[in-house]
Amino acid sequence: MKRFRFYVPGEDGRPMQFPPEGPFWITGSSDTHTIVVAYSPDLETLTSTGRWPDAEDIDDGGEQDIIFTDRFGKPDWWPT
């Protein structure tokens, strides 16, 4: 999976359809955008109509193992 960091307009950083292919976290916000970190197989999947089609300023962190930390904990919905 690739790890992406990006902005979405508004206050809701969740994907359009749930669940996504990888875990995601809302890491911050501004007056106009929400900051999201998400794992996805590729940019096309990340920005598809079912995920985050309005993603902006996307930083592709490349292929990474999914690792959970204190800051990026395992979501309850993510399988073990």
Backbone bond lengths (Angstrom), bond angles and torsions (degrees), N, CA, C in turn:
res aa  C-N    CA-C-N  psi(-1)  N-CA   C-N-CA  omega(-1)  CA-C   N-CA-C  phi
1 M - - - 1.457 - - 1.526 109.22 -
2 K 1.307 114.69 151.03 1.456 120.63 174.54 1.522 108.50 -99.03
3 R 1.316 115.25 148.79 1.464 120.97 178.49 1.520 107.77 -105.89
4 F 1.328 116.32 125.58 1.456 122.34 -178.93 1.523 110.41 -119.99
5 R 1.327 114.97 147.60 1.475 121.80 171.11 1.515 105.42 -125.62
6 F 1.334 116.98 132.32 1.461 120.19 -174.47 1.522 111.21 -157.69
7 Y 1.318 114.92 172.56 1.458 123.22 178.66 1.526 108.78 -114.05
8 V 1.326 116.43 143.73 1.457 121.32 170.28 1.520 107.83 -126.17
9 P 1.328 117.44 140.12 1.462 119.67 179.07 1.528 111.22 -63.30
10 G 1.309 116.24 144.16 1.457 121.46 175.73 1.515 113.60 92.46
11 E 1.330 114.25 -166.81 1.462 121.48 -173.18 1.528 114.02 -101.85
12 D 1.320 118.08 -5.25 1.467 120.84 -174.70 1.525 109.48 -111.85
13 G 1.318 117.01 109.05 1.452 121.68 -177.82 1.512 114.34 -94.26
14 R 1.316 117.88 6.88 1.461 120.58 -179.47 1.529 110.81 -74.40
15 P 1.343 117.18 154.21 1.466 119.27 177.30 1.523 110.85 -67.90
16 M 1.337 116.06 160.66 1.460 121.17 -179.41 1.527 111.49 -64.95
17 Q 1.339 117.45 -37.50 1.463 122.05 176.64 1.523 108.18 -125.21
18 F 1.322 114.72 146.73 1.457 120.45 -174.42 1.515 109.18 -123.28
19 P 1.292 119.55 143.31 1.464 128.08 0.56 1.535 111.63 -90.28
20 P 1.314 116.72 154.96 1.458 119.95 174.36 1.533 110.79 -77.29
21 E 1.311 116.45 174.80 1.466 121.49 -177.67 1.523 112.76 -70.95
22 G 1.303 117.44 -21.81 1.457 121.58 -179.68 1.516 110.55 -141.79
23 P 1.319 117.16 168.37 1.467 120.20 178.83 1.527 111.17 -66.96
24 F 1.321 115.27 157.04 1.467 121.34 176.71 1.520 109.01 -144.81
25 W 1.322 115.31 158.59 1.458 122.38 178.83 1.511 109.62 -140.04
26 I 1.300 116.39 141.10 1.467 121.84 171.17 1.514 105.26 -90.28
27 T 1.340 116.23 117.55 1.458 120.14 -170.65 1.521 114.07 -106.19
28 G 1.322 117.62 -8.65 1.455 119.56 179.83 1.511 110.45 173.97
29 S 1.338 114.92 -179.07 1.458 119.38 179.02 1.515 109.79 -158.75
30 S 1.325 114.34 162.68 1.460 122.12 173.55 1.522 106.65 -126.94
31 D 1.301 117.19 -169.94 1.466 120.03 177.99 1.527 111.74 -65.22
32 T 1.321 117.41 -23.31 1.463 120.48 -172.78 1.528 115.13 -122.07
33 H 1.328 118.23 -17.59 1.461 121.02 -172.94 1.527 112.67 -138.12
34 T 1.328 114.60 159.24 1.454 122.83 172.04 1.527 107.70 -112.38
35 I 1.317 116.95 139.43 1.462 121.80 179.77 1.523 108.04 -98.96
36 V 1.339 115.25 131.09 1.466 121.48 -175.57 1.525 109.20 -128.37
37 V 1.326 115.97 141.71 1.465 123.27 168.15 1.516 105.46 -115.95
38 A 1.341 116.52 128.51 1.463 120.11 -177.17 1.522 110.89 -146.29
39 Y 1.312 115.31 146.70 1.456 121.87 171.34 1.525 107.93 -94.30
40 S 1.320 116.30 137.02 1.451 122.17 179.33 1.524 108.45 -152.12
41 P 1.332 118.24 152.36 1.458 119.14 -179.58 1.527 113.45 -62.17
42 D 1.344 116.68 -34.00 1.462 120.52 -178.10 1.524 109.60 -164.95
43 L 1.320 115.77 171.31 1.463 122.10 -178.03 1.527 111.15 -63.54
44 E 1.313 117.13 -38.42 1.466 120.55 -179.31 1.530 111.60 -61.63
45 T 1.320 117.14 -41.35 1.465 120.98 177.75 1.525 109.92 -67.98
46 L 1.321 116.48 -44.03 1.467 120.87 -179.41 1.525 111.93 -56.89
47 T 1.335 116.55 -42.43 1.461 120.97 -174.71 1.530 113.16 -97.29
48 S 1.329 117.64 11.40 1.463 120.91 178.69 1.527 110.47 -68.10
49 T 1.327 115.92 164.55 1.469 120.50 -176.75 1.527 112.78 -62.18
50 G 1.322 117.57 -23.77 1.460 120.62 179.95 1.511 114.40 -87.55
51 R 1.308 117.57 -7.15 1.470 120.09 -177.37 1.533 110.81 -116.08
52 W 1.309 118.50 -100.60 1.464 122.22 -178.74 1.531 109.48 -125.59
53 P 1.338 118.61 72.63 1.465 120.43 -176.86 1.524 113.93 -65.62
54 D 1.328 116.71 -20.61 1.461 120.57 -178.66 1.532 112.54 -100.54
55 A 1.339 116.97 17.27 1.472 120.76 179.61 1.523 110.03 -60.93
56 E 1.324 115.41 140.24 1.461 122.42 -179.47 1.517 109.68 -130.52
57 D 1.310 115.90 158.69 1.470 122.71 174.80 1.537 110.15 47.88
58 I 1.323 115.41 56.06 1.469 122.41 -173.72 1.527 110.36 -81.26
59 D 1.328 115.51 125.81 1.462 122.33 175.09 1.527 107.54 -105.01
60 D 1.336 116.25 116.09 1.456 122.12 179.63 1.522 108.35 -89.65
61 G 1.321 117.14 109.54 1.458 121.99 179.96 1.511 113.91 -82.11
62 G 1.342 117.04 -0.41 1.448 120.69 178.35 1.514 112.79 81.08
63 E 1.328 113.94 -177.97 1.461 120.97 179.94 1.531 109.74 -65.25
64 Q 1.327 115.59 129.07 1.466 121.24 179.01 1.521 108.97 -147.69
65 D 1.302 116.10 146.22 1.450 120.27 170.69 1.519 108.28 -67.71
66 I 1.323 116.37 146.52 1.458 120.15 175.57 1.517 107.49 -78.10
67 I 1.317 115.17 114.22 1.461 121.57 -178.90 1.524 108.15 -124.05
68 F 1.316 115.87 131.87 1.462 120.92 178.42 1.520 109.37 -99.02
69 T 1.332 114.94 139.28 1.458 122.09 -178.86 1.527 109.03 -131.74
70 D 1.322 116.54 -177.73 1.465 119.90 175.54 1.529 110.40 -61.21
71 R 1.321 116.88 -39.50 1.467 120.60 -178.43 1.526 111.46 -78.72
72 F 1.323 117.50 -37.57 1.457 122.91 -178.88 1.531 108.81 -117.11
73 G 1.334 114.60 74.17 1.458 121.02 -175.58 1.522 112.33 -73.47
74 K 1.325 116.12 163.61 1.460 121.64 178.98 1.533 108.54 -70.26
75 P 1.348 117.03 121.45 1.462 119.15 177.46 1.522 111.28 -64.01
76 D 1.322 116.79 147.51 1.466 121.46 -179.42 1.526 111.75 -58.32
77 W 1.315 118.34 -33.42 1.461 122.09 -176.60 1.526 112.50 -80.95
78 W 1.334 119.02 -14.36 1.453 121.60 -176.36 1.529 108.92 -77.07
79 P 1.374 117.36 131.27 1.465 118.72 -179.20 1.529 111.55 -65.57
80 T 1.301 116.26 151.94 1.464 121.14 -178.99 1.499 112.58 -78.91
